[in-house]
């Protein structure tokens, strides 16, 4: 296991494909390749169910593991005590096979990043908490095309922030609030940036999802609009997988990269072939500063009892609020 991120479809070979069905009550296992001393195995049980067997600290209390609320939809967790104490992560629903494989690869990376076996179980527990959000959908659905478009636009701004090097990598990752469903997509000190995207079919109109989105108590708020061309065949442009890969190359700090990956999981993103489509080309990016005269609805405008307001802004009506991109970085450079 070298940490390489892989794209797989159901027609590609999985690590369990080479394992034979074992006798009743047994597990067929194959060690995950690694130069680490921690033992992790691909396993198959007598029913043909796929799993990952992870070594944990022998001194950790078994009851603590069993009561740790390790729960994921379609996946079971159990404790095995043979020559060593191990946690068995097992797939229960075959429709989750690709996602389960990605989970296993991710857990392997988390395990091999630990410096001692005492760190493994706490690290696993923390990581699985992020995966709970990813697998929250009962039907196992991941990102819709419109969700991919929104995430793509946010990640393009994050990529730009990293390239600008105005803030440290960790500060850039922490500033990204979109996965947390916070009020604004990015918050840097006393200013915020809200990210929107428009494709050819949107006709120069931006959808605002709440009365709070263009309201802030911070010093400044910017609205960045990405004008995108959507390519459903994926033959041109950039897809989510390529963009995430480019961002990974920009992040040298290991802790920042791990935080970024956690936020991707919160955003329901994992690196699978389904995220190769659609792809996007950024035609233009326009920045606006949202001041008190900007066309918007804010909480104080609403009568008592009115909430969950959604509306659209015609960008032709807010032309005078356009600003140069440098305004976003100005006070920091």
C-alpha positions, 0 to 999 in steps of 0.5 A: 500500500503506497497511498496511491489514489486509484480509479476503479469501476465494477469491471476492474479487479478488486483485491478480494477477487484473488481470495478463495472462500474459506471454511466455516468460521474462518477468514481468507486473508492477504496482507496489504502491501506496505513497508510498515510493521502494522498488519492490515489484511484484505479478507474474505469470509465463508459467505464471500463477504469482503473485509479489511482486518486492521491491527490495533493496540493489544492493550486497548480495552475490548469493551471500549472498541465494541462501544465506540459507535463504529457504525456505517451504513452497509458496513459492520465492525467487529473485534477479532482476538487471535494472535493479535487484537484486530478490528474487522471492517466488513461489507454487508451490501454489495452495491457499496463495493466501490465505495467500500474499496475506497474506504479501505484504501483510506483507512489503510492510509490513516493506519500507515500514517500512525507512528505507533499502534496506540494511535491506530484505533483513535485515528480510525474512529476519527476517520470513520466519523467523516465517512458517516457523512459520506454514506448518509444516503440510504441509496448510496448515491454520491454527488449529483451533477449540480453538486459536482459543479458547485464543488468544482467552483469551490475547489477552483477558488481553493486551488487559486488560494494555494497558488497565491500563497497569501496564506499558509496551506493550513489556513487555506484549508481551514478557510474552506467552510463549504463542506461544513454547510456554514454561512459562507463558502470561505472565511479568511479573517474578517472577510468572506467569499461566497462561490457561485457557478453558472453554465450556459443554461443559467442565463446570467442568473445566480441562485441564492439559497438563503437569506443569510448567504449574502449577509455577513457580520464580517468586514467584507463579503465578496461574491465570486461567479464562475462562468463554466462550460459543462462537458457531459462527455468529459473529453475536454475540460477538467473534472473533479478527480483531476482538480483534486489531484492538482490540489493534492500536489500543491499541499505539502503539509501532511496535516493540511492534506489530511484535513483537506481529504476529510473536508472532501469526504464531508462534501461527499467526494471520493476519487472514483471514476463516476467523478470523471464526468462531467468535466468543466471549462472555466470561461470567465470569473467575475468578482463582486463586493457585496455592500449594503446597496447590493441587490439581495435579501437579508434577515432584517428584510423579512417579516416575522415567520418568513424563513428559508428564502431562496431567490435569484440575482440577475448579474446585469443588475449588479454590474456596478459592484464588480471588483478586480480579483486583487481586492480579495487579496489586497490587504493581505499582500 
